[in-house]
Amino acid sequence: MAIACMAFLYLIFSPDDDKLKDQQLKLNDAVPQATDGGLPADKQKAYELALLEQKEKEKEKD
């Protein structure tokens, strides 16, 4: 009896093959690709880069 119940539950709640294929195809669209150039190695370099960018923006405005 328990086996029959489990079989019916599996048939009711099992995902369709079309839905699985759609999810697999859309996976790369939803997950962003990793990039190497995002963050500096340490906080000091990041602070210096931010200051340089700020100074460049001020020079462009003047």
N, C-alpha and C positions, 0 to 999 in steps of 0.2 A: 504494500500500500504506500509506503514511504517513497519507494522508487518511482511509482507512478506519479505521485505528487511532485517529486523533484523534476521529473520529465516534463510535466505540464508547466511548471514554473519556468523551466528553461525555455520551452517553446514560446511562452508568453513574453518573457522579458529578454530574450536573445536579440541582439542588434541585427538589423538587416544587412546584407552584403553591400548594397548600394550605399548605405550610410557609412559603412566602414571605409569604402573606397573614397568617398567624398572627404571624410575626415583625414585620411592619409594624404590626399592630394592637397588639401588646404593647410596642412601642418607647416610647410615651409613659408607660407604667407603669414601665418600668425606668429611665428617665432623669428625674432630679429637675428641677423647674423652677427657674430662677434667681430669686433674690430680691435686692432692692436694700438692704434694711435689715440685712444681716448684719454687715459689718465697718466700723469707723470709718475715717476718712481717714488718721490717723496713729497712731503708737504711744502718744504722750503722751495723746491723747484716750481711747484704749482703756484705758490704765492708770488714768486718772481715773474712767472709767465703772466699772471693776472695783472701785475703792476705794469709790465711792458705793454700789454694789450691796452690797458687804460691810458697810458701815456700816448700811445699811437692814435687812439681815438681822439684824445684832446688835441693832438697836433693836426689831425684832419679837420677838426671843427674850426681851428684858428686860421 
